[in-house]
Amino acid sequence: MTYYPSNRQINIPYLLKIGPGKFDKIGKYLIDKDMTNIAVFWSEGLEDIFGERFNNSIQAYGINIIHKQDVRFINIEEITKVAFNLPNSLNAIIGIGGGKALDFAKYATHLLKIPFISVPTSASNDGFCSPNCSLLVDGYRKSVKSSIPFGVVADIDIIKESPQACIYSGLGDMVSKITALWDWKKAFLKGYERYNDFASLMAYNSLDLLFIKHSFDTSSPEFQRSLVTSLLMSGISMEIAGTSRPASGSEHLISHALDNISKYPKMHGLQVGTASYLCALLQENPETDSLREVLLKTGFFEFVSHNPFNKEEFISALRMAPTIKKDYYTILSEAGNFQRAVKLLDSDEILRALIKNNIV
């Protein structure tokens, strides 16, 4: 099968501020881009914590907040309803917080074709700078195409105060590039997918930025800044590829399945990081040893083992995962790999500690 490059436009964030003290300068960043009328979507409870600082920054530059709300739902139908009832005078939409608020704001701006400014308060996944959203569609979590943010403002002083689970979730989402890229390349070689060398290179380089430059101390500001930057580059790699393939493969299918069947789903990156280790073993991925070392030395495995996965649910997710996306090749598409994966849950010492029987 022969593929030819398209003339598709590639977007990247035009406003990009990562570092300490950036949150209090949001007003200046917005006015510099002539964004004077905005809507703001907050993660629940965060306006009580950061609202005064945000309002002071906005008011100092005469910016009008035309609409604001806490995000409590991510149903695609409800987001669409809210988006098309927003005033026409909006210049931009700001999302402040974590996954739900950012995905809500991102999809609303995608519908309205206006700029989205992403203000993550944690580094728990690459969604703050990806061209996709994780939304509820007909009651199920699905990855929905949207638009990459116009701007990202990530204040490291705020991110370093986020719960430890958020850092480990971001780490788990980052290492998933190892298995996702393997799945993508294999799908290309089998004639199922296009492949973009530059997007692949950027995704690999995002891993190098995080793990080669610094120690494995997840509490250090240097590590956290590199984690944010690496997640951002991962998001941009998806925009370049025109698909989520550089950052999402078999491990993400398992996570989506866990979201749908688990009584108490865990944070996205904790699910993805655990699934990545299992999928790397299935793939006989040449980077498996490196992935294992990173998750051991950073404490990821130890953290997850304190609240392990329910084995019955995990096996059900493994069975469901290949059905999540039609015509989407991953290592889980291969006959016999479900049985191999189940055996690994029993034979691998690390997986036995992460996935256990009779866990509620």
N, C-alpha and C positions, 0 to 999 in steps of 0.2 A: 504494500500500500504506500502510495506517495503522497506526502503532504507539502503544501506550499504555504509560505508565510502570508498572513493577512495584513491589512492596513489598519487593524484595530487600534484605536487610541488608547494609550496607557497613561493612567493618572497616578500621580504620587502626591503625598501631602505637601501643600504649598507653605503652610505654617507649621514649623516643627521646633518645639521648645522642650528640651529634656534637661533637668538639672534641679538643684535646690532653689527654693524660693520662687518658682515659676507661677504658682497658683495665684499669688497676689498681684501678678502683672497681667492677668487675663484681660482686664479692661484695656490696657495699652495695646495688647496684641490685636484685639478686636477692632479698636478704632483705627489702627494702622491699616486695616483691610476694609475700612468703610462699613463695618458691620454695626449699625446703630440700633436696630430693632431685632431682638432675639427672643427665642423660646428656650426655656431651660428645663431639662428633664433630669431629676435627681434619683439616685438609688435611695430606697427607703431609709430614713433616719439621718442621712448625710447632710441635709440642709440644716438640721439642728446643730451639727458640728461645724460645718464650713460655710453656712449661709451668710453670716455677718461679714466674713472676709471676702466672700465673693461679691456681695452687694456693695461693699466699700470700694472694691476695685472697679466695678461697673459704673457706679454713680460718679466716681471721680472723673470719668470721661463722658458723662452725659448719655450713656447707653440705656435704652429702654427695654425692660423686660416685659414683653407683651403677653407672654403666657408662661406659666411654670406649673409643674406637678411632680409628685413622687410617682415612680413607676412601680406598680404592683402586679402588672400582668404583661405577658408578651405574646398574646394571641394576635395573629396576623390580621384578623378581621377588626379587632378593637384598635390596633395601631393605625390601620387604614382609616377608620372612622375619625380618630383624633386628628390625624394628619390633615385630612381634607376639610376639617373645621377650624384649622388655624388661620389667623389673619393673613391676607395677601401681602401685607407690608413687611413681612419677615425678611431679614437679610441672611439669617443663619439660625441653626439650631445647635444648642450646646447639650452634650450629655456628660453628666458628672457622676462618677461612681464605678460600679462594676458591670458585669455582663448584661443584666436586664436593661438598665438605664441606657447603656451605650448602644445595645442592639435596637432598643425602641427608637432612640433618637436617630440612629443611622438609617433605619428602614424608613422612617418618616421623611428624612431629607432625600432619600433615594426616590421616594414617590413624588415629592414636591420639586425635585431638581434644584435644591438650594444647598449651600455649604453646610457641612457637619463639622463641628469642632469637638473632638474627643478629649475628655479630661479624665483619664483613669486614676483612681485612688488606690489601686493595687496593680500588681503585675501577675495576675492569675492565669492569663491566657493571651493569645495573640489577637483576640477579637477587637481590641481597641484600635487596631490599624489594619483590619482585613476588609476585603470587599464582600464579606458574607455576614449573615446574621443567623443566630440560633433562635428560632421562633417556634411557637406552638401553632401547628397547622392541623386542623381537624383533631385536636387533642393530643397530637404527637409532636415531639421535638424534631425539627428538621432544619437543615442548613439551607438558607434562602439567599439567593443572589441579591446584593445591594450595591453600594458604591463605597470606594475607599474614602476615608475622611479627607476633608480639605485641610484640616489642621489637627495636630496632636499637641497637647500641653500636659506634660508628665512631670509632676513635682516630686523629686526624690525624697524630700523631707517628709512628704505625706505617705509615699509608698513604703518607706522603711518602717512606718508605724502600723502598717497593715498586719493582720494576723499571720502567723508563721505558715498556716495552711495555704495562704495566697501565694507566698513565695514558692512553696513546694508545688503548688498547682501550676504556676508559670513554668517552673523547671520541667515538670512532666510534659507540659504542652510543647516545650522546646525540643526535648529529646525525641519526641514523636516524629520529627523530621527524618530521623534515621530510617525508620520503618516505612514512612510514607513515601520517601524518595525511592526506596527499593521497590515498593509496589508499583509506583508510577513508571519506573524504567522497565519493569517486567511487563506491564500492560502495554507499553509502547512496542517492545520487542515482539509481543504477540499480535500486534496490529490493531489493538483496541483503542489506543489513545495517541494524541499528538504529544510531542515532548519538546520542551524548551530548555536548551542548555544553559542559557543565562539565568533563568528562574531557578533551575536546579543549583547552579553555582552559588546564587545568592542565598538560597536556603542552607546549603552546606556552610557557607561563610558565616551565617548567623550563629551556627553552632561553634565555629572556631572563635568567634568574637567573645563568646561567653566562657569557654572552657580553656582556651590556650592562654589568654591574657591574664587571668586571675587565679587565685586559689579557690578552694571549694567552700569557703566560708560564706554561707548564704546570708549571714547577718551584716556583712560588710557593705558600706555604701557603694563601693566599686563594683561588687558583684551585682547588686541590685540595679545599678545604672546600666551595666552591660546586659542584664536580663531584659530590661525594658527595651533597650536598643535592639537586641537580638529578636525579640518578639515583634518589634516594629518591622524589621527587615523581613521576617517571615511573612508578615501581612503583605508587604510590597511584592514579595516573590509570587504570591498568588495573583496579584493584580497583573504582573508581567506575564504570567502563564495563561491568564484568562480562565483559570480553574483553581480549585482548592487542592489539587494534586500535590504541589510541593510540600504541603503541610498536613495533609489528611489522607490516611489510608486505612488499612485493616484495623489499626488501633482505634481510630475514630469511629469506625462502624461498631466496634465493641462498646465504646463509650455511649454512642447514641442508643444502642440496645439496652444498656444498663439504665439510661435515663427513662426508657419506656417501661421497664419491667421491675426495677428495684423499688422496694418499699421506701427506702431512704437513699436516694442517689447521692453520691459523693461529688465533690467539686470536679469540674470537667478535667482539669489537668492531672488530678490524682488518679482518675479513672484511665486517662489516656496514657500517662506515664507507666502505670502498671501493665496495661495492655501492650504497650510498646515493647516491654521486656519480653513478654510472652511471644509476641509476633516476631521479634528479632530471632528468638530461638527457633521458631517455625521456619523462618526464612533462611536459617543458617547464614544470617547476615554477617558479613565480615567485620561490621562495627559492633557486634554484640558485646565483646569484652570491654570496649570503651564505654558503651552504654551502661553496662553493669557497674563498672568502676565509678562512673559519675554518680549514679544513683545510690551507690554504697557510701562514697566519700562525702557526699553532700548531706547524708542523713535521710534522703527521700524514702528509702525502703524502711528504715526504722520508724519514721513518722507514720507511714501507711500501716505498718504492722500493729500499731497501738489501737487502730480501729479498722480491722481487716474486712475484706469483702466477704459477703455470703457466698459460699461455694456453689450452692444450688442456683442462685441468681446468676452468678458468673457463667456457669455452664449454659444456662438458658440464653444468656446474652451471646455466647459464642455460637450457639445454634441459630439465633436470629440474625446475627450480624451480616452474613452475606446477602440477606434479603432486604436490607435497609435501602440500598440503591440498586436499581436495575442496571444491568449491563455495565457493572463497575468491577473490574478485575482487581483482586488483591490476593494475597497468599491464602486467605480463607476461602477463595473460590475453588481451590484445588481439592479434588476428591481425596478423602482420607485425612484431611488436615484438622477437621473437627475432632476426630478420635485422637490424633497426635496431640492436639492442644490439651484435651482432657487428661491424657496420660502425663503431660508435662506438669499439670497442676499437682500431681501426686509425686512425681519423680524429682522435680527441681526444689532444692532446699529453700531458696528465696521465695518462690511462688507459694510453697506450703505455709510460709509465715504471713503472706499477704492475703491469702484466699483460704478461708477455713469453713468447716461445717458448723451448722447450728449458730451462725451469727445473725442476729436480728437487725 
